[in-house]
């Protein structure tokens, strides 16, 4: 029993989503980390930087910070660091001193004030921290004291030939962490203090709108990293490795299916993989079950995203995202109205921006948006599917990176709606054990009518079992005439390029 428990804990620990991922389990954002290595190299030569890592909740920003710290420790011995999470800090200057003294001396933060330092600058910092913690009057809580703290830290680092990177997580909470010092504009103040030092900062936060407001005093001097999906090739290799560690063997194809089903989102990926581990198997049926567990989270998140878009820029914001960001349908350059809408959506965490390119941060939400013209509800988790045939077709679509929807306007003619290759597809699902089916003239007419009304392409999905389904749009035989299984197209893509029923 003990070994079973250990095995179970090991399995679950491979997919952690309630705390930062340890560096050894990090799924590398190789391009991002390589860019940071470049900044670290420049800093080693005396060029400081200011960087903001911005992402909505659960995109892996804190895990990325721990990975960057791991890179610093292994590859850049001349750069030291202090990590502060303002979520846990009520006195930023005091926390900075304690973190710096602990990092410099190797003494735990809880014990650092009891130590004595031979270096005069470190001892001065210790005395300041002792006074600040006890509420003494020698070092008042004001701008001058904070400037002193940064000046001493900077002098010590420069004298020792080191460089200092200050990591500040949840940076938008600096207001609260500086309240005791009664500074009117703490972000402006910190910017001014840092400009006179050789200290680099990497700040991060999940409250995207507040983060943009926090870094505004720096003007354009902050380099912004917007975290979106994980890289597919990096991820699928890691998935194969991690599942194999616990005796669940998957090939690259199934790993790619898992990745596509969650849009490469790190949080969604961890949930689905943890569910698969809990089931003790990795197959299509298990993946379907795992995705149904994910769906309430998607429903809640997507509703929040839509409400946020409407609140910030109105309902027209969805159209701008679909037309400008996803389809790239605009003139030689953006109009001023389009630009303003996109920038507002960046500031509220729906979009990211890389140079002049805008992109949707949550790729599953991007797919969801593309189905909004004709649908009112996401069919995932397939709770609205009426039979296993619909579930199987929806899972097949999902596993290939396409999100299926349900359109109430099409019920009775089409069971599933999906967007593929910029075209809306309506799918009528037929499940038969035998290799023939019959369609009545009434069914065909209804499909044509609804397809024309909704502007979609009608398709039949003929399902025999979980591994065997075919799609077709040819003119179906009428009642009394057999529709043979081998008449169907093998894949949905083949069906889409075939002649339509319309």
Beta strands, then each sheet from edge to edge (+ up, - down):
strand 1: 50-54
strand 2: 79-85
strand 3: 163-169
strand 4: 199-205
strand 5: 223-226
strand 6: 351-354
strand 7: 357-360
strand 8: 377-378
strand 9: 405-406
strand 10: 416-420
strand 11: 423-431
strand 12: 436-437
strand 13: 457-465
strand 14: 468-472
strand 15: 483-484
sheet 1: 2+ 3+ 4+ 1+ 5+
sheet 2: 6+ 7-
sheet 3: 8+ 9-
sheet 4: 10+ 11- 13- 14+
sheet 5: 12+ 15-
end
